[in-house]
């Protein structure tokens, strides 16, 4: 794909300048190992160590590593472990004491641990002790202000004073077992208790077994010990479901009890798959049983509007007992006569289109009354199938003064008309291509810009000749040497001025500018 050239603030061959804009939701390149041939300042995300790393003159380092506070040297000799720290902030955490000394239960027996710090120095001398009670709690304690993290396996915990032995952990009364938000209680890998990143508490059984909640009396689901009740499951009784702490559903020895309306989603017409009878099912069965049947409702006085309302249903049929066109003579377009029928086409009909009229008698039409018309056999012919045709010379043209017909058609600018005068004529309309081409050409400008020095190139109205309203201009730029589209900053000014801005001045006549007037 060709480069986007000359656009101010964006040069694909150089740098991307967002000009204080936002870079939203970027993804740093994930790799399992350091990239080859890195540049200083290069970033990537290490998927193996879950680290965002940056390349410095000293090599790859994790982003956010505290370069002012870390252990940068240490030694172990003659039973003495010495750690040296750079910086003045925070404490040093030491773990894995079982790797020091000779016995699994003699963590620091017979050894001296020295921590060197630029803050207050702390020296620990341990003479055969297996524990350090009171660390950091009283003045003068060896590790006051520092933290020691012992080996964290279950056997290590049990070997340091837990009295239960075996694989059990005893917690004294009043003590809690506290885990971090990312910790899990896992049993046989299938059963887990944990919290998600979305602060949801999860009890999960993913194996082939069932997840059982056991109680010899009652199981309750509530918002709190004294909070709102969601559900109750009682031995030898029933199940209760609540909404806003109000019981809505209960199973009993004889069935179920529902407080409020019992609604079913099975409301479709003719849905017999549910055992819970619904209004929709009953209505559907009735509607399907009577669909297409006429239900006679008696006589109708056609001098008034037909009946309507919720009690009038599709298929209701009435016989006209008094002729008329409805109240005020405006409801029926064709007056009804005695003996005619009207049939409702929908429930609660309100307009004439909601009814079907079956006419028994229709009067002869007059200039003011809709009715039957008998065409003259001199002017019209009717076939055996009832098709009505006009005979030759059956209608005298030219006598109608208010009809919808073309009397004449004349040409205008850029339009030529022939045979466009008189009734019955067949006009021919043509638009010369030359006239259309001229109109299009008059709304376009093409020229060459660029002089090797100007970065802001003006094109005035006297040059393009398209008028003074530059908001009507659509501007395109093309590089003459290779035909590539050029993107640059276009400013539409007053009096039809168009200014094209480049980051680098184009060479003489290097850019073709195309302006179309679209207004």
DAKAHU-V495644 format. One record per pair of residues at least 12 apart in sequence whose ideal C-beta (glycine too) atoms are under 10 Angstrom apart, sorted by the first residue. I is the first residue (numbers start at 1). J is the second residue. Records with the same first field share a line. If there is no record, write none. Layout:
I = J + J
This chain:
2 = 479 + 482 + 483 + 484 + 485 + 486
3 = 484 + 486 + 487
4 = 484 + 485 + 486 + 487 + 488
5 = 477 + 479 + 484 + 485 + 486 + 487 + 488 + 502 + 503 + 504 + 506 + 511
6 = 450 + 455 + 477 + 479 + 486 + 487 + 488 + 489 + 500 + 501 + 502 + 503 + 504 + 505 + 506 + 510 + 511
7 = 486 + 487 + 488 + 489 + 501 + 502 + 503
8 = 455 + 487 + 488 + 489 + 501 + 502 + 503 + 504
9 = 21 + 489 + 503
10 = 487 + 503
11 = 503 + 504
14 = 503
17 = 503
27 = 45
28 = 43 + 44 + 45 + 52 + 53 + 63
29 = 42 + 43 + 44 + 45
30 = 44 + 45 + 46 + 47
31 = 44 + 45 + 46 + 47 + 48 + 53
32 = 46 + 47 + 48 + 49
33 = 46 + 47 + 48
34 = 46 + 53 + 55 + 59 + 60
35 = 53 + 55 + 60
38 = 53 + 54 + 55 + 56 + 59 + 60
39 = 55
40 = 54 + 55 + 56 + 57 + 58
41 = 54 + 55 + 56
42 = 54 + 55 + 56 + 60
43 = 55 + 63
44 = 60
45 = 63
46 = 60 + 62
49 = 62
50 = 62
51 = 63 + 64 + 65
52 = 64
53 = 65
66 = 86 + 87 + 89 + 90
67 = 86 + 87
68 = 86 + 87 + 88 + 89 + 90
69 = 85 + 86 + 87 + 88 + 89 + 90 + 91 + 92
70 = 85 + 86 + 87 + 90 + 92
71 = 83 + 84 + 85 + 86 + 87 + 92 + 93 + 94 + 115 + 116
72 = 84 + 85 + 86 + 87
73 = 85 + 86 + 116
74 = 115 + 116
75 = 114
76 = 100 + 111 + 113
78 = 111 + 112
79 = 100 + 101 + 108 + 109 + 110 + 111 + 112 + 113
80 = 111 + 112 + 113 + 114 + 125
81 = 94 + 97 + 100 + 108 + 111 + 112 + 113 + 114 + 115 + 124
82 = 112 + 113 + 114 + 115 + 116
83 = 113 + 114 + 115 + 116 + 117
84 = 114 + 115 + 116 + 117 + 118
85 = 115 + 116 + 117 + 118 + 119
86 = 117 + 118
87 = 117 + 118 + 119
88 = 117 + 118 + 119
89 = 119
90 = 119 + 146 + 147
91 = 115 + 117 + 119 + 122 + 136 + 143 + 145 + 146 + 147 + 148
92 = 115 + 116 + 117 + 122 + 143 + 146 + 147 + 148
93 = 146 + 147 + 148 + 149
94 = 113 + 115 + 124 + 143 + 146 + 147 + 148 + 149 + 150
95 = 147 + 148 + 149 + 150 + 151 + 152
96 = 149 + 150 + 151 + 152 + 156
97 = 111 + 113 + 126 + 130 + 132 + 148 + 149 + 150 + 151 + 156
98 = 150 + 151 + 153 + 155 + 156 + 159
99 = 151
100 = 113
101 = 126
103 = 130
104 = 151 + 155 + 156 + 159
105 = 130 + 156 + 159 + 160
106 = 126 + 128 + 129 + 130
107 = 126 + 129 + 130 + 131 + 132 + 148 + 150 + 151 + 156 + 159 + 160
108 = 124 + 125 + 126 + 127 + 128 + 129 + 130 + 131 + 132 + 148
109 = 126 + 127 + 128 + 129 + 130
110 = 126 + 127 + 128
111 = 124 + 125 + 126 + 127 + 128
112 = 124 + 125 + 126 + 127
113 = 125 + 126 + 142 + 143 + 148
115 = 142 + 143 + 146
117 = 145 + 146
119 = 145 + 146
120 = 144 + 145 + 146
122 = 141 + 142 + 143 + 144 + 145 + 146
123 = 142 + 143
124 = 141 + 142 + 143 + 146 + 148
125 = 142
126 = 142
130 = 159 + 160 + 161
131 = 150 + 160 + 161
132 = 148 + 150
135 = 147 + 148
136 = 148
154 = 167 + 168 + 169
155 = 167
157 = 169
158 = 170
179 = 193 + 194 + 195
180 = 195
181 = 194 + 195 + 196 + 197 + 199
182 = 194 + 195 + 196 + 197
183 = 195
184 = 202 + 204
185 = 203
186 = 204
187 = 205 + 207
188 = 207 + 209
189 = 206 + 207
190 = 204 + 205 + 206 + 207 + 208 + 209
191 = 203 + 204 + 205 + 206 + 207 + 209 + 211
192 = 204 + 205 + 206
213 = 233
215 = 233 + 234 + 235
216 = 235
217 = 234 + 235 + 236 + 237
218 = 232 + 233 + 234 + 235 + 237
219 = 231 + 232 + 233 + 234 + 235 + 239
220 = 232 + 233 + 234 + 240
221 = 233 + 241 + 242
222 = 242 + 245
223 = 245
227 = 245
228 = 242 + 244 + 245 + 246
229 = 241 + 242 + 244 + 245 + 246 + 247
230 = 242 + 243 + 245
231 = 247 + 249
232 = 247 + 250
233 = 251
234 = 251
236 = 253
237 = 250 + 251 + 252 + 253
238 = 250 + 251 + 252 + 253 + 256 + 257
239 = 251 + 252 + 256
240 = 257
241 = 258 + 259
242 = 259
243 = 259 + 260
246 = 259 + 260
247 = 259
248 = 260 + 261 + 262
249 = 262
262 = 276 + 278
263 = 276 + 278 + 279
264 = 276 + 277 + 278 + 279 + 280 + 281
265 = 278 + 280
266 = 278 + 280 + 281
267 = 279 + 280 + 281 + 283 + 284
268 = 280 + 281 + 284
269 = 281 + 283 + 284 + 285 + 287 + 288
270 = 284 + 285 + 287 + 288
271 = 284 + 285
272 = 284 + 285
287 = 313 + 314 + 347
290 = 313 + 314 + 315
291 = 314 + 315
292 = 314 + 315
293 = 314 + 315 + 317
294 = 315 + 316 + 317 + 341 + 343 + 344
295 = 313 + 314 + 315 + 316 + 317 + 343 + 344
296 = 315 + 316 + 317 + 318 + 319 + 341
297 = 311 + 312 + 313 + 315 + 316 + 317 + 318 + 319 + 342 + 344
298 = 316 + 317 + 318 + 319 + 321
299 = 318 + 319 + 320 + 321 + 322 + 338
300 = 317 + 318 + 319 + 320 + 321 + 322 + 324 + 336 + 340 + 341 + 342
301 = 318 + 320 + 321 + 322 + 323 + 324 + 326 + 336
302 = 318 + 320 + 321 + 322 + 323 + 324 + 325 + 326 + 331 + 332 + 335 + 336 + 337 + 338 + 340 + 342 + 357
303 = 320 + 322 + 323 + 324 + 325 + 326 + 327 + 328 + 329 + 331 + 336
304 = 322 + 324 + 326 + 327 + 328 + 331
305 = 324 + 325 + 326 + 327 + 328 + 330 + 331 + 332 + 350 + 351 + 352
306 = 318 + 320 + 326 + 327 + 331 + 332 + 336 + 342 + 344 + 349 + 350 + 351 + 352 + 354 + 355 + 357
307 = 342 + 344 + 348 + 349
308 = 344 + 347 + 348 + 349 + 350 + 351 + 354
309 = 347 + 348 + 349 + 350
310 = 347 + 348
311 = 347 + 348
312 = 344 + 346 + 347 + 348 + 349 + 350 + 354
313 = 344 + 346 + 347 + 348 + 349
314 = 343 + 344 + 345 + 346 + 347 + 348 + 349 + 354
315 = 343 + 344 + 345 + 346 + 347
316 = 342 + 343 + 344 + 347 + 349 + 355
317 = 341 + 342 + 343 + 344 + 356 + 358
318 = 340 + 341 + 342 + 343 + 344 + 355
319 = 338 + 339 + 340 + 341 + 342 + 358 + 360
320 = 332 + 335 + 336 + 337 + 338 + 339 + 340 + 341 + 342 + 357 + 358 + 359 + 360 + 361
321 = 338 + 339 + 340
322 = 336 + 337 + 338
323 = 335 + 336 + 337 + 338 + 339 + 340 + 361 + 363
324 = 336 + 337 + 338
325 = 352 + 370
326 = 352
330 = 352
331 = 351 + 352 + 355
332 = 352 + 355 + 357 + 370
333 = 352 + 357 + 370
334 = 352 + 357 + 359 + 362 + 363 + 369 + 370 + 371
335 = 359 + 361 + 362 + 363 + 369 + 370 + 371
336 = 357 + 358 + 359 + 360 + 361 + 362
337 = 359 + 360 + 361 + 362 + 363
338 = 360 + 361
339 = 358 + 359 + 360 + 361
340 = 357 + 358 + 359 + 360 + 361 + 362
341 = 355 + 356 + 357 + 358 + 359 + 360
342 = 354 + 355 + 356 + 357 + 358
343 = 355 + 356 + 357 + 358
344 = 356
375 = 388 + 389 + 390 + 394
376 = 391 + 394
377 = 391
378 = 391 + 393 + 394
379 = 391 + 392 + 393 + 394 + 395 + 396
380 = 394 + 395
381 = 394
397 = 423 + 424
398 = 422 + 423 + 424
400 = 423
403 = 423
405 = 423 + 424
406 = 420 + 421 + 422 + 423 + 424 + 425 + 427
407 = 420 + 421 + 422 + 423 + 425
408 = 420 + 421 + 422 + 423 + 425 + 427
409 = 421 + 422 + 425 + 427 + 428 + 429
410 = 427
411 = 427 + 429 + 430 + 431
413 = 435
414 = 430 + 431 + 432 + 434 + 435 + 436 + 438 + 439
415 = 429 + 430 + 431 + 432 + 435
416 = 428 + 429 + 430 + 431 + 432 + 435
417 = 429 + 430
418 = 430
440 = 516
442 = 465 + 466 + 517
443 = 466 + 467 + 472 + 515 + 516 + 517 + 518 + 519
444 = 464 + 465 + 466 + 514 + 515 + 516 + 517
445 = 459 + 463 + 464 + 465 + 466 + 473 + 475 + 498 + 513 + 514 + 515 + 516 + 517
446 = 464 + 476 + 478 + 512 + 513 + 514 + 515 + 516
447 = 459 + 463 + 464 + 509 + 511 + 512 + 513 + 514 + 515
448 = 480 + 506 + 508 + 509 + 510 + 511 + 512 + 513
449 = 463 + 477 + 500 + 502 + 506 + 508 + 509 + 510 + 511 + 512 + 513
450 = 479 + 480 + 500 + 502 + 505 + 506 + 507 + 508 + 509 + 510 + 511 + 512 + 513
451 = 505 + 506 + 507 + 508 + 509 + 510
452 = 505 + 506 + 507 + 508 + 509 + 510
453 = 505 + 506 + 507 + 508
454 = 500 + 501 + 502 + 505 + 506
455 = 488 + 489 + 500 + 501 + 502 + 503 + 504 + 505 + 506
456 = 489 + 491 + 499 + 500 + 501 + 502 + 505
457 = 488 + 498 + 499 + 500 + 501 + 502 + 505 + 506 + 511 + 513
458 = 491 + 493 + 497 + 498 + 499 + 500
459 = 473 + 475 + 490 + 496 + 497 + 498 + 499 + 500 + 513 + 515
460 = 493 + 495 + 496 + 497 + 498 + 499
461 = 493 + 494 + 495 + 496 + 497 + 498
462 = 495 + 496 + 497
463 = 496 + 497 + 498 + 513 + 515
464 = 496 + 497 + 498 + 513 + 515 + 517
465 = 496 + 515 + 517
466 = 496 + 498 + 515 + 516 + 517 + 519
467 = 495 + 496 + 517 + 519
468 = 494 + 495 + 496 + 497
469 = 492 + 494 + 495 + 496 + 517 + 519
470 = 490 + 491 + 492 + 493 + 494 + 495 + 496 + 497 + 498 + 499 + 515 + 517 + 519
471 = 492 + 496 + 518 + 519
472 = 492 + 496 + 515 + 516 + 517 + 518 + 519
473 = 490 + 492 + 496 + 498 + 515 + 516 + 517 + 518 + 519
474 = 490 + 514 + 515 + 516 + 517 + 518 + 519
475 = 488 + 490 + 491 + 492 + 498 + 500 + 513 + 514 + 515 + 516
476 = 490 + 512 + 513 + 514 + 515 + 516
477 = 490 + 500 + 502 + 506 + 511 + 512 + 513 + 514
478 = 511 + 512 + 513 + 514
479 = 506 + 510 + 511 + 512
480 = 506 + 507 + 509 + 510 + 511 + 512
481 = 507 + 510 + 511
483 = 512
486 = 500 + 502 + 506 + 510 + 511 + 512 + 513
488 = 500 + 501 + 502 + 503 + 506 + 511 + 513
489 = 501 + 502 + 503
490 = 513 + 515
496 = 515 + 517
498 = 513 + 515
500 = 513
